[in-house]
Structure formats: C-alpha cells, structure tokens
Amino acid sequence: TASRIGRWAARHLGGFRENELRTQLRIAGLYAVSPLTFLGYRVLAAILLPAVLLWMLSIIGAPVGFVVLAAVFGLLAGWVLPMTYVRRKAEQRFGRIERDLPELIDVLVLTVEAGLGFNGAMQLASGRLDGPLGDELRLTLQEQSMGLSINAALTNLLARCDTPSMRSFVRSVLQGETLGVSMGTILRNLAVEMRKRRRAHAEERAQKAPIKILFPLVFLIFPSLFGVLLYPAITEFTHALGT
C-alpha cells in the first residue's frame, strides 16, 4: 500500500529525488525500505496525523480556529517527522561506527601482522563486530565477492559511512593498495591516530560537561536546595510577624 501511494505521489508531487532519498536511507541503514515506499509512509503520515487530531478535537468541541491550526500542524509534522527519524537514525549509526572503528582497526592490525591477508582480516573482523559497522563490512565483502574491486568496494563503504574516522581508514587503505606499502604498518599508524583522536574527543567532551550541567544545576538543583535551607528561617520569620 505504501509503495503504491509512493508511486502515485512521485508522479503527482514535484521535487521527488529518488536517488538522493535512496542514499539517505542507506546512510541511515534502512536498506529494506525503498524510496517510493518511504515516500508513501510520509504521505500516509501527513494524512493520518491531522485526521486523528481533527477527530480528537471534534470530540472535545475545540474552537474552529484551533482545529484549523492543529490540522496544519499535523500535516506538517506528518510530512517532516519521517525524515527527522531518518536523519536521527543516521546520526546514531554514525556515532556507533565512530566508536567501533578503533576496535576494528586493532583487530585488523593483529590479524594482518599475524600473516593474514587484508580481505581475510576483514572477514574475521566482520564476524566479531555487531551493529552497523559489522553490517557494513559484510556488505563490503559481499560486493567484492560479486566482482567489485577492493578500491570500489571501500569507496562505496565510505559513501555509506562518511565519518571522519572512516575517511581516514578508507584513504589509508586505498593509499596502501596503490603504493604497495605494508598494510600492517599503515594499520598500526592508523590505530595510533585513532587512539589520539578518541582521547582528544574524550577531553573535548569532558570540557563541555560543566557547561551542560550548568542549566539543571542553576534552575533545578539550586532552587530546591535554597528552598530546603531557607524554609526554617522563613517559617520562623512569618511566625514572628504573626505574633
């Protein structure tokens, strides 16, 4: 149903970029959802959400102006929220990949220096990793098994997972393949760089922590603390005024 609605919407609504939407869905890891099906979901959400709001507001007898505003809000929210979900999913996925990539490189260093080839090391590492990074490695190996070169497969991997650490990883491996440099040396240097980057990121987050806790400290904790401390004094003062 959603796919048929998506095909109808693609024909009648302007500005539908199927390839661009397919790329966004792949980046979010939603490989099972086609662009036309996702477009159908957006159209359904834009219809059903305002319909539900109108039904609820008609039951409680809301004013006409408020009903119209709610319908417009529901229409916009139903159209925008699915794309917001995709972007949020992509951000979470990229964050997980950034966290897992140093572990992948450590495994590759150990296996390559133990004498295993790079593809064999990737195969072994993909079996040890769960989550989006493991899925992407298995997809990359599957593309190679279907005849794609390692350069093309890694380029596709970077297109799906364009994070700073992944860019460093893919470019380093491609450079090693092109120049014939020892893959073990490249991966070991990359592992050192990843550890430095992770340490710098942790220090940056630690520096931002005081700023993040400032709002709840000032507006939530301090008022409660002052209330507890000042309550006895205020009680005695009001009692003294009353007597």
Backbone hydrogen bonds in HBPLUS format (Angstrom, degrees):
<---DONOR---> <-ACCEPTOR-->    atom                        ^
c    i                          cat <-CA-CA->   ^        H-A-AA   ^      H-
h    n   atom  resd res      DA  || num        DHA   H-A  angle D-A-AA Bond
n    s   type  num  typ     dist DA aas  dist angle  dist       angle   num
A0005-ILE N   A0001-THR O   2.95 MM   4  6.22 163.3  1.98 154.3 159.2     1
A0006-GLY N   A0002-ALA O   2.83 MM   4  5.99 151.2  1.91 142.7 151.4     2
A0007-ARG N   A0003-SER O   2.92 MM   4  6.22 153.1  2.00 148.0 154.3     3
A0008-TRP N   A0004-ARG O   3.00 MM   4  6.28 160.4  2.04 149.0 154.3     4
A0009-ALA N   A0005-ILE O   2.86 MM   4  6.09 160.3  1.89 150.4 156.2     5
A0010-ALA N   A0006-GLY O   2.83 MM   4  5.99 153.3  1.90 147.1 154.6     6
A0011-ARG N   A0007-ARG O   3.15 MM   4  6.37 145.3  2.27 141.7 149.6     7
A0012-HIS N   A0008-TRP O   3.10 MM   4  6.33 149.5  2.20 146.6 155.0     8
A0013-LEU N   A0009-ALA O   2.67 MM   4  5.34 149.2  1.76 151.9 156.2     9
A0021-LEU N   A0017-ARG O   3.04 MM   4  6.24 160.5  2.08 151.7 157.3    10
A0022-ARG N   A0018-GLU O   2.86 MM   4  6.06 153.3  1.93 148.9 157.0    11
A0023-THR N   A0019-ASN O   3.01 MM   4  6.26 153.9  2.07 145.6 151.8    12
A0024-GLN N   A0020-GLU O   3.08 MM   4  6.40 156.9  2.13 145.8 151.8    13
A0025-LEU N   A0021-LEU O   2.94 MM   4  6.19 156.0  1.99 151.1 157.3    14
A0026-ARG N   A0022-ARG O   2.98 MM   4  6.20 152.8  2.05 145.8 153.2    15
A0027-ILE N   A0023-THR O   2.91 MM   4  6.14 158.2  1.96 151.2 157.2    16
A0028-ALA N   A0024-GLN O   3.08 MM   4  6.29 146.3  2.20 139.5 148.1    17
A0030-LEU N   A0025-LEU O   2.81 MM   5  5.11 148.6  1.91 163.9 155.9    18
A0029-GLY N   A0026-ARG O   2.90 MM   3  4.87 151.9  1.98 100.6 109.7    19
A0033-VAL N   A0030-LEU O   3.39 MM   3  5.72 158.8  2.44 106.4 112.3    20
A0038-PHE N   A0034-SER O   2.94 MM   4  6.20 162.1  1.97 157.0 162.0    21
A0039-LEU N   A0035-PRO O   2.91 MM   4  6.12 154.5  1.97 145.6 152.9    22
A0040-GLY N   A0036-LEU O   2.96 MM   4  6.21 148.9  2.05 141.0 149.5    23
A0041-TYR N   A0037-THR O   2.95 MM   4  6.35 147.4  2.06 145.7 154.7    24
A0042-ARG N   A0038-PHE O   3.01 MM   4  6.37 153.1  2.08 148.6 155.5    25
A0043-VAL N   A0039-LEU O   3.01 MM   4  6.33 158.1  2.06 149.7 155.2    26
A0044-LEU N   A0040-GLY O   2.90 MM   4  6.11 163.6  1.93 151.4 156.0    27
A0045-ALA N   A0041-TYR O   2.87 MM   4  6.05 160.9  1.90 149.4 154.8    28
A0046-ALA N   A0042-ARG O   2.91 MM   4  6.10 154.2  1.98 145.4 152.6    29
A0047-ILE N   A0043-VAL O   3.06 MM   4  6.30 127.4  2.35 139.7 153.0    30
A0047-ILE N   A0044-LEU O   3.14 MM   3  5.14 137.6  2.32  95.5 107.6    31
A0048-LEU N   A0044-LEU O   2.77 MM   4  5.90 175.5  1.77 162.4 163.9    32
A0049-LEU N   A0045-ALA O   3.08 MM   4  5.69 162.8  2.11 139.1 144.6    33
A0051-ALA N   A0047-ILE O   3.28 MM   4  6.33 148.7  2.38 138.7 147.8    34
A0052-VAL N   A0048-LEU O   2.86 MM   4  6.09 156.6  1.92 156.1 161.2    35
A0053-LEU N   A0049-LEU O   3.04 MM   4  6.30 162.0  2.07 151.6 156.7    36
A0054-LEU N   A0050-PRO O   2.84 MM   4  5.99 160.8  1.87 148.5 153.6    37
A0055-TRP N   A0051-ALA O   2.99 MM   4  6.18 156.2  2.05 144.5 151.0    38
A0056-MET N   A0052-VAL O   2.96 MM   4  6.21 161.6  2.00 152.0 156.4    39
A0057-LEU N   A0053-LEU O   2.90 MM   4  6.07 165.4  1.92 154.3 158.4    40
A0058-SER N   A0054-LEU O   2.89 MM   4  5.95 148.1  1.99 143.4 152.1    41
A0059-ILE N   A0055-TRP O   3.22 MM   4  6.41 141.3  2.37 138.9 147.9    42
A0060-ILE N   A0056-MET O   3.34 MM   4  6.72 153.7  2.42 145.1 150.8    43
A0061-GLY N   A0057-LEU O   3.01 MM   4  6.05 114.0  2.46 135.1 151.0    44
A0062-ALA N   A0057-LEU O   3.09 MM   5  5.40 171.7  2.09 149.9 152.5    45
A0067-VAL N   A0063-PRO O   3.01 MM   4  6.29 151.7  2.09 149.0 157.7    46
A0068-VAL N   A0064-VAL O   2.94 MM   4  6.25 156.4  1.99 154.1 159.6    47
A0069-LEU N   A0065-GLY O   3.05 MM   4  6.32 164.3  2.08 148.8 152.8    48
A0070-ALA N   A0066-PHE O   2.89 MM   4  6.07 157.3  1.94 146.5 153.1    49
A0071-ALA N   A0067-VAL O   2.91 MM   4  6.14 150.5  2.00 145.2 153.2    50
A0072-VAL N   A0068-VAL O   2.98 MM   4  6.29 159.9  2.02 152.9 157.7    51
A0073-PHE N   A0069-LEU O   2.88 MM   4  6.09 163.4  1.91 151.3 156.3    52
A0074-GLY N   A0070-ALA O   2.83 MM   4  5.98 157.8  1.88 145.8 152.2    53
A0075-LEU N   A0071-ALA O   2.93 MM   4  6.13 153.4  2.00 145.2 152.2    54
A0076-LEU N   A0072-VAL O   3.01 MM   4  6.28 168.7  2.02 155.1 157.1    55
A0077-ALA N   A0073-PHE O   2.81 MM   4  5.93 165.3  1.83 153.2 158.3    56
A0078-GLY N   A0074-GLY O   2.85 MM   4  5.83 159.8  1.89 143.5 149.5    57
A0079-TRP N   A0075-LEU O   3.13 MM   4  6.31 142.2  2.28 140.3 149.8    58
A0080-VAL N   A0076-LEU O   2.90 MM   4  6.05 155.0  1.96 151.6 158.7    59
A0081-LEU N   A0077-ALA O   2.85 MM   4  5.58 167.7  1.87 150.8 154.9    60
A0083-MET N   A0080-VAL O   3.11 MM   3  5.64 120.6  2.48 114.7 127.8    61
A0084-THR N   A0080-VAL O   3.04 MM   4  6.30 153.3  2.11 151.4 159.4    62
A0085-TYR N   A0081-LEU O   2.87 MM   4  6.11 151.8  1.95 153.2 160.2    63
A0086-VAL N   A0082-PRO O   3.06 MM   4  6.40 151.6  2.15 142.4 149.6    64
A0087-ARG N   A0083-MET O   2.96 MM   4  6.24 163.8  1.98 152.3 155.7    65
A0088-ARG N   A0084-THR O   2.94 MM   4  6.09 160.7  1.97 148.0 153.8    66
A0089-LYS N   A0085-TYR O   2.84 MM   4  5.98 155.1  1.90 147.2 154.5    67
A0090-ALA N   A0086-VAL O   2.92 MM   4  6.17 153.5  1.99 147.3 154.3    68
A0091-GLU N   A0087-ARG O   2.96 MM   4  6.24 157.0  2.01 149.0 154.9    69
A0092-GLN N   A0088-ARG O   2.99 MM   4  6.24 164.3  2.01 152.0 155.7    70
A0093-ARG N   A0089-LYS O   2.93 MM   4  6.07 154.2  2.00 144.5 152.3    71
A0094-PHE N   A0090-ALA O   2.84 MM   4  6.04 161.6  1.88 152.4 157.0    72
A0095-GLY N   A0091-GLU O   2.96 MM   4  6.15 157.4  2.01 147.2 153.5    73
A0096-ARG N   A0092-GLN O   3.02 MM   4  6.27 154.2  2.09 144.8 151.2    74
A0097-ILE N   A0093-ARG O   2.95 MM   4  6.22 156.8  2.00 149.6 156.3    75
A0098-GLU N   A0094-PHE O   2.89 MM   4  6.12 159.5  1.93 151.7 157.0    76
A0099-ARG N   A0095-GLY O   3.10 MM   4  6.33 149.6  2.20 142.0 149.8    77
A0100-ASP N   A0096-ARG O   2.97 MM   4  6.17 149.6  2.07 147.1 155.4    78
A0101-LEU N   A0097-ILE O   2.92 MM   4  5.84 140.8  2.07 151.7 159.5    79
A0104-LEU N   A0100-ASP O   3.14 MM   4  6.50 153.6  2.21 150.2 158.2    80
A0105-ILE N   A0101-LEU O   2.97 MM   4  6.28 160.8  2.00 159.3 163.6    81
A0106-ASP N   A0102-PRO O   3.00 MM   4  6.24 155.9  2.06 147.3 153.5    82
A0107-VAL N   A0103-GLU O   3.06 MM   4  6.34 158.0  2.11 149.1 154.5    83
A0108-LEU N   A0104-LEU O   2.91 MM   4  6.21 158.3  1.95 152.0 158.5    84
A0109-VAL N   A0105-ILE O   2.87 MM   4  6.07 155.9  1.92 150.3 156.4    85
A0110-LEU N   A0106-ASP O   3.13 MM   4  6.38 166.7  2.15 149.9 152.3    86
A0111-THR N   A0107-VAL O   3.01 MM   4  6.20 166.5  2.03 153.7 157.4    87
A0112-VAL N   A0108-LEU O   2.87 MM   4  5.81 163.3  1.90 150.3 155.4    88
A0113-GLU N   A0109-VAL O   3.01 MM   4  5.97 164.5  2.03 147.7 152.7    89
A0114-ALA N   A0110-LEU O   3.07 MM   4  6.09 124.6  2.39 129.7 143.5    90
A0116-LEU N   A0111-THR O   3.05 MM   5  5.63 155.9  2.11 159.5 152.5    91
A0115-GLY N   A0112-VAL O   3.02 MM   3  5.29 159.9  2.06 107.5 113.5    92
A0121-ALA N   A0117-GLY O   2.80 MM   4  6.04 152.7  1.88 150.9 159.4    93
A0122-MET N   A0118-PHE O   2.85 MM   4  6.13 153.0  1.93 148.5 156.0    94
A0123-GLN N   A0119-ASN O   2.90 MM   4  6.16 153.5  1.97 145.7 153.2    95
A0124-LEU N   A0120-GLY O   2.95 MM   4  6.22 158.9  1.99 147.7 152.8    96
A0125-ALA N   A0121-ALA O   2.88 MM   4  6.06 163.4  1.90 149.9 154.8    97
A0126-SER N   A0122-MET O   2.85 MM   4  5.95 156.5  1.91 148.2 154.4    98
A0127-GLY N   A0123-GLN O   3.33 MM   4  6.54 141.0  2.49 138.7 147.3    99
A0128-ARG N   A0125-ALA O   3.02 MM   3  5.14 139.0  2.19 100.2 112.2   100
A0129-LEU N   A0125-ALA O   3.12 MM   4  6.31 133.2  2.35 149.4 161.3   101
A0135-ASP N   A0131-GLY O   3.16 MM   4  6.43 158.2  2.21 150.3 157.0   102
A0136-GLU N   A0132-PRO O   2.88 MM   4  6.09 157.3  1.93 150.2 155.9   103
A0137-LEU N   A0133-LEU O   2.94 MM   4  6.18 155.5  2.00 150.3 156.8   104
A0138-ARG N   A0134-GLY O   3.02 MM   4  6.23 161.5  2.05 148.9 153.6   105
A0139-LEU N   A0135-ASP O   2.98 MM   4  6.23 149.8  2.07 144.2 152.9   106
A0140-THR N   A0136-GLU O   2.90 MM   4  6.12 152.9  1.98 145.0 152.4   107
A0141-LEU N   A0137-LEU O   2.92 MM   4  6.22 160.5  1.96 153.2 157.7   108
A0142-GLN N   A0138-ARG O   2.91 MM   4  6.06 146.8  2.03 138.9 148.7   109
A0143-GLU N   A0139-LEU O   2.93 MM   4  6.21 151.7  2.01 146.6 153.5   110
A0144-GLN N   A0140-THR O   3.08 MM   4  6.42 152.2  2.17 144.4 151.8   111
A0145-SER N   A0141-LEU O   2.93 MM   4  6.20 153.3  2.00 145.4 152.8   112
A0146-MET N   A0142-GLN O   3.11 MM   4  6.34 128.5  2.38 137.8 150.7   113
A0146-MET N   A0143-GLU O   3.19 MM   3  5.12 136.4  2.39  93.1 105.3   114
A0148-LEU N   A0143-GLU O   3.11 MM   5  5.63 157.8  2.17 149.1 143.9   115
A0147-GLY N   A0144-GLN O   3.01 MM   3  5.26 161.6  2.04 112.3 115.0   116
A0153-ALA N   A0149-SER O   2.87 MM   4  6.10 161.6  1.91 154.1 160.0   117
A0154-LEU N   A0150-ILE O   2.92 MM   4  5.98 160.6  1.96 145.9 150.8   118
A0155-THR N   A0151-ASN O   2.95 MM   4  6.10 148.0  2.06 141.2 150.6   119
A0156-ASN N   A0152-ALA O   2.95 MM   4  6.21 153.3  2.02 146.1 152.7   120
A0157-LEU N   A0153-ALA O   2.94 MM   4  6.22 148.5  2.04 140.0 149.4   121
A0158-LEU N   A0154-LEU O   2.94 MM   4  6.23 153.5  2.01 146.2 152.1   122
A0159-ALA N   A0155-THR O   3.01 MM   4  6.29 147.9  2.11 141.7 150.7   123
A0160-ARG N   A0156-ASN O   3.06 MM   4  6.35 142.8  2.20 145.4 154.4   124
A0161-CYS N   A0157-LEU O   2.94 MM   4  6.08 140.8  2.09 144.0 155.5   125
A0163-THR N   A0161-CYS O   2.90 MM   2  5.84 125.4  2.20 113.2  96.9   126
A0167-ARG N   A0163-THR O   2.89 MM   4  6.10 153.3  1.96 157.0 164.6   127
A0168-SER N   A0164-PRO O   3.13 MM   4  6.43 159.2  2.18 147.8 152.4   128
A0169-PHE N   A0165-SER O   2.95 MM   4  6.19 158.9  1.99 148.0 154.2   129
A0170-VAL N   A0166-MET O   2.91 MM   4  6.04 178.2  1.91 156.3 156.5   130
A0171-ARG N   A0167-ARG O   3.00 MM   4  5.98 166.4  2.02 149.4 153.8   131
A0172-SER N   A0168-SER O   3.00 MM   4  5.96 154.5  2.06 141.9 149.1   132
A0173-VAL N   A0169-PHE O   3.01 MM   4  6.22 164.0  2.04 152.9 157.2   133
A0174-LEU N   A0170-VAL O   2.90 MM   4  6.04 167.2  1.91 154.5 158.4   134
A0175-GLN N   A0171-ARG O   2.91 MM   4  5.95 152.2  1.99 140.8 148.7   135
A0176-GLY N   A0172-SER O   2.92 MM   4  6.16 155.7  1.98 145.7 152.4   136
A0177-GLU N   A0173-VAL O   2.90 MM   4  6.18 155.0  1.96 150.6 157.4   137
A0178-THR N   A0174-LEU O   2.94 MM   4  6.11 151.9  2.02 144.4 151.9   138
A0179-LEU N   A0175-GLN O   2.90 MM   4  6.00 169.8  1.91 156.3 158.7   139
A0180-GLY N   A0176-GLY O   2.86 MM   4  5.44 129.0  2.13 135.9 146.5   140
A0186-ILE N   A0182-SER O   3.18 MM   4  6.51 163.8  2.20 150.3 154.6   141
A0187-LEU N   A0183-MET O   2.90 MM   4  6.04 165.7  1.92 151.0 155.0   142
A0188-ARG N   A0184-GLY O   2.92 MM   4  6.05 154.7  1.98 144.8 152.1   143
A0189-ASN N   A0185-THR O   3.01 MM   4  6.21 166.0  2.03 152.2 155.5   144
A0190-LEU N   A0186-ILE O   2.92 MM   4  6.11 151.5  2.01 144.1 153.1   145
A0191-ALA N   A0187-LEU O   2.80 MM   4  6.01 146.4  1.91 144.1 153.1   146
A0192-VAL N   A0188-ARG O   3.09 MM   4  6.42 154.0  2.16 148.0 153.8   147
A0193-GLU N   A0189-ASN O   3.03 MM   4  6.33 157.9  2.09 145.0 151.1   148
A0194-MET N   A0190-LEU O   2.84 MM   4  6.09 153.6  1.91 148.5 155.9   149
A0195-ARG N   A0191-ALA O   3.00 MM   4  6.23 156.0  2.05 146.6 152.4   150
A0196-LYS N   A0192-VAL O   3.06 MM   4  6.34 157.4  2.11 148.6 154.6   151
A0197-ARG N   A0193-GLU O   2.90 MM   4  6.15 156.3  1.96 147.0 154.1   152
A0198-ARG N   A0194-MET O   2.81 MM   4  6.04 156.2  1.87 149.8 156.4   153
A0199-ARG N   A0195-ARG O   2.93 MM   4  6.11 156.6  1.98 145.2 151.6   154
A0200-ALA N   A0196-LYS O   2.89 MM   4  6.14 160.1  1.93 149.7 155.1   155
A0201-HIS N   A0197-ARG O   2.90 MM   4  6.09 152.9  1.97 144.8 152.5   156
A0202-ALA N   A0198-ARG O   2.91 MM   4  6.14 154.7  1.97 146.6 153.4   157
A0203-GLU N   A0199-ARG O   2.94 MM   4  6.21 156.8  1.99 149.5 155.7   158
A0204-GLU N   A0200-ALA O   2.92 MM   4  6.13 151.9  2.00 143.1 151.1   159
A0205-ARG N   A0201-HIS O   2.95 MM   4  6.21 157.4  2.00 148.2 153.9   160
A0206-ALA N   A0202-ALA O   2.91 MM   4  6.13 149.6  2.01 143.5 152.4   161
A0207-GLN N   A0203-GLU O   2.97 MM   4  6.21 147.5  2.08 144.3 152.3   162
A0208-LYS N   A0204-GLU O   3.12 MM   4  6.39 139.4  2.29 139.9 150.6   163
A0209-ALA N   A0205-ARG O   3.10 MM   4  6.22 124.6  2.42 138.6 152.0   164
A0212-LYS N   A0208-LYS O   3.12 MM   4  6.41 153.4  2.19 153.1 161.2   165
A0212-LYS N   A0209-ALA O   3.08 MM   3  5.11 116.5  2.50  97.5 113.0   166
A0213-ILE N   A0209-ALA O   3.07 MM   4  6.34 149.0  2.17 155.7 163.7   167
A0214-LEU N   A0211-ILE O   3.27 MM   3  5.17 150.9  2.36  95.6 104.2   168
A0217-LEU N   A0213-ILE O   3.05 MM   4  5.98 146.2  2.17 140.3 150.6   169
A0218-VAL N   A0214-LEU O   2.90 MM   4  6.04 161.8  1.93 155.3 158.8   170
A0219-PHE N   A0215-PHE O   2.92 MM   4  5.92 172.9  1.93 162.8 165.2   171
A0220-LEU N   A0216-PRO O   2.95 MM   4  5.01 139.3  2.12 123.6 131.1   172
A0221-ILE N   A0216-PRO O   3.00 MM   5  6.43 156.8  2.05 157.1 164.5   173
A0222-PHE N   A0217-LEU O   2.91 MM   5  6.00 162.5  1.95 159.5 163.9   174
A0225-LEU N   A0221-ILE O   2.89 MM   4  6.11 160.3  1.93 156.6 163.1   175
A0226-PHE N   A0222-PHE O   2.79 MM   4  5.97 168.0  1.81 161.9 164.6   176
A0227-GLY N   A0223-PRO O   2.89 MM   4  6.02 153.5  1.96 143.8 151.6   177
A0228-VAL N   A0224-SER O   3.00 MM   4  6.27 156.1  2.06 147.9 153.3   178
A0229-LEU N   A0225-LEU O   2.95 MM   4  6.19 161.5  1.99 152.3 157.5   179
A0230-LEU N   A0226-PHE O   2.78 MM   4  5.77 160.0  1.82 151.3 156.8   180
A0231-TYR N   A0227-GLY O   2.99 MM   4  5.65 134.9  2.20 137.6 145.9   181
A0234-ILE N   A0230-LEU O   2.88 MM   4  6.06 164.7  1.91 163.6 168.4   182
A0235-THR N   A0231-TYR O   2.90 MM   4  6.04 157.8  1.95 152.2 158.5   183
A0236-GLU N   A0232-PRO O   2.95 MM   4  6.19 162.7  1.98 151.1 155.1   184
A0237-PHE N   A0233-ALA O   2.90 MM   4  6.08 156.8  1.96 147.0 154.0   185
A0238-THR N   A0234-ILE O   2.91 MM   4  6.11 167.4  1.93 152.8 155.5   186
A0239-HIS N   A0235-THR O   2.94 MM   4  6.06 151.0  2.02 143.5 152.4   187
A0240-ALA N   A0236-GLU O   2.85 MM   4  6.06 151.5  1.93 145.3 153.0   188
A0241-LEU N   A0237-PHE O   2.95 MM   4  6.25 155.0  2.01 148.3 155.1   189
A0242-GLY N   A0238-THR O   2.96 MM   4  6.14 149.6  2.06 140.4 148.7   190
A0243-THR N   A0239-HIS O   3.04 MM   4  6.32 144.8  2.17 143.8 152.4   191
